[in-house]
Each structure stands twice: as structure tokens, then as C-alpha cells.
Amino acid sequence: MLDKLKTYALVVRKYNLGDRNYFFSKFPAIKPSHLETAWAFGLKEIQNKEIIKNVGELHSSDLKIVESRVNKLESNPAKLFHYLDSEFDVKKLKLTEENIERRVRHLAAVRYLEIASIDILANNKGNHFSFKNTISGFLRICKYAFVITLIVGLFFIPRIKDGFTSVDVLTERIHEKSKYKYRVGATCKDGWHSNSTGQGTCSHHGGVKEWLYETEYRKSIEECREEAKKLSWRD
């Protein structure tokens, strides 16, 4: 049990998926001393510089690569952990590949935590539950129920809002949301302009002063209008 908690804490820590409060909230029925030991292990094993953070927005073509790789991942927790615990050296990767790998690892970590938590809770099922832990579990269920209700409400409010919005307004709104930026070069600290976008850019010019970006849209106006027609109830 303790070993599984340690690996769980290590993945949470390494992939920046939660803090101590999150970790403790996942297992309210387990002895706090066990949780403290496991979390201390995660903090010791994973220093701040070793944390692998998720990447922000990805290009649609990169997302397809991510989806393909995630679908090939095994659901066996031991194999998932072996992958998550493997070396991740950004110096060996180009920027695009680095971002793809960050997203794949993030999704793999989330999958691992889901499977591992079920396993941990199942092993702890036979333990005696104190009244305090029972109340804590009940409050946790209430909290999740509230969050789910809130999420459902937040989902339908925008849908209703879209329904009463004209196609023209929706078209512009969807088109604007499809806008994204991509890196095209850099201005070096000595004033030199570089077309490079990866690591090592401006290495002979004092380093990067600022990155240069261009903007494109993932969807055409026509595509956005077709999508808007399906959402709007007015036209």
C-alpha cells in the first residue's frame, strides 16, 4: 500500500498535477501518517527543476500526433509508470517534439493516477473506517456533486447564449477563437534577427531578446459560418 502511495505521489509531483492538499483529499480513509510519508517521498525524489509541466495550446496537426500516441499507451499501471518515470531530456528534442511529448506524458500521468487510485482504494477497502473519515468521505462526495452540478450549469448557459445569438455574430466569435500564434523567428540581444525557432537560437548573438510570432486561423470564415448555423436558433 505504502509503495503504491509513494509512486502515486511521485507522479503527482513530477507532472505538476496537484499539491499536498490534493494528494490528501484523494485518500481520506487512509492513515495520514502513510500519506505524509508518501508525499515526503515525492518531494524528495522530484525537485522543482525535475517537474515536467504540460504545454499550452497545440497546433491541430500536433494534437493528432498526441492522440495517436496516447491511444497506443498501455493501461497497465506498471508500464505506464515505467514510461512516466523514463528520461525526458528537452535538449535532445526540437521544440515541436518537446511540446508533443509534454502533452502525451501529461495525459499518460492523468490516466495512471486514475488507475492507481482505484487500485489503492480497493486495497484499502477492508480497513476500518472511523466516524471522522466517514464524514470526510460524505463531504467529499457532496463537494464533487456540487462541482459536477456547477460544471453542467456552466456548460448549458453558454449553449443557451449561443442559441439566441445571430449567425453573423457567432461566426465572428468562432473565427476569433480559432486564431493561434506560431513562432517564426527571434530578435537576438545584439539586434540580430534569426529565423530559427528552436533551442540554440541566438546562441552566437547573446541569446534571445524576444520571440517573433505570426497569427493564423485554424478555421475559415465559411467553416465558422456553417458551425454558427448549427448553434444559432435565430437564423
C-alpha positions as CSV (number, residue, x, y, z in Angstrom):
1,M,0.0,0.0,0.0
2,L,2.7,2.5,1.0
3,D,4.8,1.8,-2.1
4,K,1.7,2.5,-4.3
5,L,1.1,5.7,-2.5
6,K,4.7,6.7,-3.0
7,T,4.6,6.2,-6.8
8,Y,1.2,8.0,-6.9
9,A,2.7,11.0,-5.0
10,L,5.8,10.9,-7.3
11,V,3.7,11.1,-10.5
12,V,1.5,13.9,-9.0
13,R,4.7,15.8,-8.1
14,K,6.6,15.1,-11.3
15,Y,3.8,16.1,-13.7
16,N,2.5,19.1,-11.6
17,L,-0.9,17.6,-11.2
18,G,-1.6,18.7,-7.6
19,D,-0.2,19.7,-4.3
20,R,-0.2,18.2,-0.8
21,N,-3.9,19.1,-0.2
22,Y,-4.9,17.4,-3.5
23,F,-3.0,14.3,-2.6
24,F,-4.5,14.0,0.9
25,S,-8.0,14.7,-0.5
26,K,-7.8,11.7,-2.8
27,F,-7.4,9.2,0.0
28,P,-9.3,10.5,3.1
29,A,-9.7,7.0,4.5
30,I,-6.0,6.2,4.5
31,K,-3.9,6.9,7.6
32,P,-2.5,10.5,7.5
33,S,0.9,9.1,8.6
34,H,1.1,7.0,5.4
35,L,0.1,9.9,3.3
36,E,2.7,12.1,4.9
37,T,5.4,9.5,4.3
38,A,4.3,9.1,0.6
39,W,4.2,12.8,-0.1
40,A,7.5,13.4,1.6
41,F,8.9,10.7,-0.7
42,G,7.5,12.5,-3.8
43,L,9.0,15.9,-2.6
44,K,12.4,14.3,-2.1
45,E,12.5,12.4,-5.3
46,I,11.3,15.2,-7.6
47,Q,12.9,18.6,-7.2
48,N,11.4,21.7,-8.8
49,K,13.8,21.5,-11.8
50,E,12.6,18.0,-12.5
51,I,8.9,18.8,-12.7
52,I,7.5,18.2,-16.3
53,K,4.8,20.7,-16.9
54,N,2.1,20.4,-19.5
55,V,2.2,22.5,-22.7
56,G,-0.4,25.1,-23.6
57,E,-2.2,25.2,-26.9
58,L,-1.0,22.9,-29.7
59,H,-1.5,23.0,-33.5
60,S,-4.2,20.7,-34.8
61,S,-1.6,18.6,-36.6
62,D,0.3,18.1,-33.4
63,L,-2.9,17.2,-31.5
64,K,-3.5,14.4,-33.9
65,I,0.0,13.0,-33.2
66,V,-0.7,13.3,-29.5
67,E,-4.0,11.5,-29.8
68,S,-2.3,8.7,-31.8
69,R,0.4,8.2,-29.2
70,V,-2.0,8.3,-26.3
71,N,-4.1,5.6,-27.9
72,K,-1.1,3.4,-28.2
73,L,-0.3,3.6,-24.5
74,E,-1.0,0.6,-22.3
75,S,-3.4,0.7,-19.4
76,N,-1.2,-1.4,-17.3
77,P,-0.1,0.8,-14.3
78,A,3.4,-0.7,-14.1
79,K,4.0,0.0,-17.8
80,L,2.5,3.5,-17.6
81,F,4.7,4.3,-14.6
82,H,7.8,3.0,-16.4
83,Y,7.1,5.4,-19.3
84,L,6.3,8.3,-16.9
85,D,9.5,7.6,-14.9
86,S,11.7,7.4,-18.0
87,E,14.2,10.1,-19.1
88,F,12.8,13.4,-20.5
89,D,15.7,15.5,-21.8
90,V,14.5,18.6,-23.7
91,K,18.0,19.1,-25.0
92,K,17.5,16.1,-27.2
93,L,14.2,17.3,-28.7
94,K,13.1,20.0,-31.1
95,L,10.5,22.4,-29.7
96,T,7.6,20.8,-31.5
97,E,8.5,17.3,-30.4
98,E,9.1,18.6,-26.9
99,N,5.6,20.1,-26.7
100,I,4.0,16.9,-28.1
101,E,5.9,14.7,-25.6
102,R,4.9,17.0,-22.7
103,R,1.2,16.7,-23.7
104,V,1.4,12.9,-24.2
105,R,3.1,12.5,-20.8
106,H,0.6,14.7,-19.1
107,L,-2.3,12.6,-20.4
108,A,-0.5,9.4,-19.5
109,A,0.0,10.7,-16.0
110,V,-3.7,11.5,-15.6
111,R,-4.5,8.0,-16.9
112,Y,-2.0,6.4,-14.5
113,L,-3.5,8.4,-11.5
114,E,-7.0,7.2,-12.3
115,I,-6.0,3.6,-12.5
116,A,-3.7,3.8,-9.5
117,S,-6.2,5.5,-7.2
118,I,-8.8,2.7,-7.9
119,D,-6.2,0.1,-7.0
120,I,-5.1,1.9,-3.8
121,L,-8.7,2.4,-2.7
122,A,-9.6,-1.2,-3.5
123,N,-6.7,-2.4,-1.3
124,N,-7.8,-0.2,1.5
125,K,-11.4,-1.2,1.3
126,G,-11.1,-3.7,4.1
127,N,-9.6,-1.2,6.5
128,H,-11.7,0.1,9.4
129,F,-13.3,3.5,8.7
130,S,-13.5,5.9,11.6
131,F,-16.5,8.2,12.0
132,K,-14.4,11.1,11.1
133,N,-13.3,9.5,7.8
134,T,-16.9,8.6,7.0
135,I,-18.0,12.2,7.4
136,S,-15.0,13.3,5.4
137,G,-15.9,10.9,2.6
138,F,-19.5,12.1,2.6
139,L,-18.4,15.7,2.4
140,R,-16.1,14.8,-0.4
141,I,-19.0,13.3,-2.4
142,C,-21.1,16.4,-1.7
143,K,-18.3,18.6,-2.9
144,Y,-17.9,16.6,-6.2
145,A,-21.7,16.6,-6.7
146,F,-21.7,20.4,-6.3
147,V,-18.8,20.7,-8.7
148,I,-20.5,18.5,-11.3
149,T,-23.7,20.5,-11.0
150,L,-21.8,23.7,-11.4
151,I,-20.0,22.4,-14.5
152,V,-23.2,21.2,-16.1
153,G,-24.8,24.6,-15.4
154,L,-21.8,26.4,-16.9
155,F,-22.0,24.2,-19.9
156,F,-25.6,24.9,-20.7
157,I,-25.5,28.6,-20.0
158,P,-23.1,29.3,-22.9
159,R,-25.1,26.9,-25.1
160,I,-28.3,28.9,-24.5
161,K,-26.4,32.1,-25.0
162,D,-25.2,30.9,-28.4
163,G,-28.7,29.8,-29.3
164,F,-30.0,33.4,-29.0
165,T,-27.0,34.9,-30.9
166,S,-27.2,35.7,-34.6
167,V,-25.2,33.7,-37.1
168,D,-23.1,36.7,-38.1
169,V,-22.0,37.4,-34.5
170,L,-21.4,33.7,-33.8
171,T,-19.4,33.4,-37.0
172,E,-17.0,36.2,-35.9
173,R,-16.8,34.8,-32.4
174,I,-15.9,31.2,-33.6
175,H,-13.4,32.6,-36.1
176,E,-11.7,34.7,-33.4
177,K,-11.5,31.6,-31.1
178,S,-9.7,29.7,-33.9
179,K,-6.9,32.2,-34.0
180,Y,-3.5,30.9,-32.9
181,K,0.1,32.2,-32.9
182,Y,3.2,30.3,-34.0
183,R,6.8,31.1,-33.7
184,V,8.6,32.4,-36.8
185,G,11.9,33.7,-35.5
186,A,13.6,35.8,-32.9
187,T,15.3,39.1,-32.2
188,C,18.7,38.5,-30.5
189,K,20.1,40.6,-27.7
190,D,22.6,42.2,-30.1
191,G,19.9,43.2,-32.6
192,W,20.4,40.3,-35.0
193,H,17.3,38.8,-36.5
194,S,17.1,35.0,-36.6
195,N,14.7,32.7,-38.4
196,S,15.4,29.9,-36.0
197,T,12.6,28.9,-33.6
198,G,14.2,26.1,-31.5
199,Q,16.8,25.7,-28.9
200,G,20.1,27.3,-29.6
201,T,18.5,30.3,-31.3
202,C,20.8,33.4,-31.0
203,S,23.4,31.3,-29.3
204,H,26.1,33.4,-31.0
205,H,24.3,36.7,-30.5
206,G,23.9,36.9,-26.8
207,G,20.7,34.9,-26.5
208,V,17.1,35.6,-27.4
209,K,15.7,39.1,-26.6
210,E,12.2,38.3,-27.8
211,W,10.5,35.6,-29.9
212,L,8.6,36.7,-33.0
213,Y,5.2,35.3,-33.9
214,E,2.7,35.3,-36.7
215,T,-1.0,34.7,-36.4
216,E,-3.2,32.3,-38.4
217,Y,-6.7,30.9,-38.1
218,R,-7.5,27.2,-37.9
219,K,-10.9,27.7,-39.5
220,S,-12.0,29.7,-42.5
221,I,-14.9,32.1,-42.3
222,E,-17.1,29.6,-44.3
223,E,-16.4,26.8,-41.8
224,C,-17.2,29.1,-38.9
225,R,-20.4,30.2,-40.5
226,E,-21.5,26.6,-41.0
227,E,-20.7,25.9,-37.4
228,A,-22.6,29.0,-36.3
229,K,-25.7,27.9,-38.2
230,K,-25.9,24.7,-36.2
231,L,-25.6,26.6,-32.9
232,S,-27.9,29.6,-33.5
233,W,-31.6,29.3,-33.0
234,R,-32.4,32.7,-34.6
235,D,-31.5,32.1,-38.2
